Amino acid sequence: MKVSTLLNWKAVVALVAGAVLAGGVAVASDSSSIADRIKPSGQVRLASEAGQQSASAAQSGGTRSGEAVYNQACAACHAGGVLGAPRKGNAGDWEDRLPQGMAVLLEHSINGFNAMPPRGGCGNCSDEEIEAAIEHMIAGL
């Protein structure tokens, strides 16, 4: 190792040690500061929790309309046909799907199908709300 490199490291170590000994590096030790530094940055929600929330929302009379669910969750893909999603009100997009019946459409919507995620990405939608959204998309075809 070169002498100049060794001297540079000694200088860095001396500066850090001096700052620590002189109290230049302050570390909060009160419990609220510690709790704030180590608090979680997010939360994990389980699918079962989302199902319980949607079931409780439906039971409490908080069922959303098909249009509301469509606007909240479905329109992101179904308004423009993203990744082959059938567009709302476009009969050509639905001609192969409608003959399968509502039971199959609902099953695909709830469980996911091809590029569509389960529940269309609406984890807090009840089965009835998903069905209402499908009916809203195919209304008038």
Residue pairs with C-beta under 8 A, 6 or more apart in sequence:
18 24
19 25
28 34
28 37
45 123
47 123
50 123
50 124
53 124
54 123
54 124
54 125
54 126
54 129
55 126
57 63
57 124
57 126
58 126
58 128
58 129
63 126
63 128
63 129
63 132
64 72
64 125
64 129
64 132
65 132
65 136
66 129
66 131
66 132
66 133
66 134
66 135
66 136
66 137
67 136
69 122
69 125
69 129
69 130
69 132
69 133
69 136
70 78
70 88
70 133
70 136
70 137
72 122
73 119
73 120
73 121
73 122
73 125
73 133
74 88
74 120
74 122
74 133
74 137
75 88
76 82
76 121
77 83
77 85
77 116
77 120
78 85
78 86
78 87
78 88
78 137
79 87
79 88
80 87
81 87
81 90
81 93
82 115
83 114
83 115
84 114
84 115
85 115
85 116
86 93
86 94
86 97
86 137
87 93
88 136
88 137
89 137
89 139
89 140
89 141
91 141
94 138
94 141
97 105
98 105
98 138
98 141
102 131
102 134
105 134
106 127
106 130
106 131
106 134
108 116
109 116
109 119
109 120
109 130
109 131
109 133
109 134
110 118
110 119
110 127
110 130
111 118
112 118
112 119
119 125
119 130
120 130
120 133
122 129
122 130
125 133
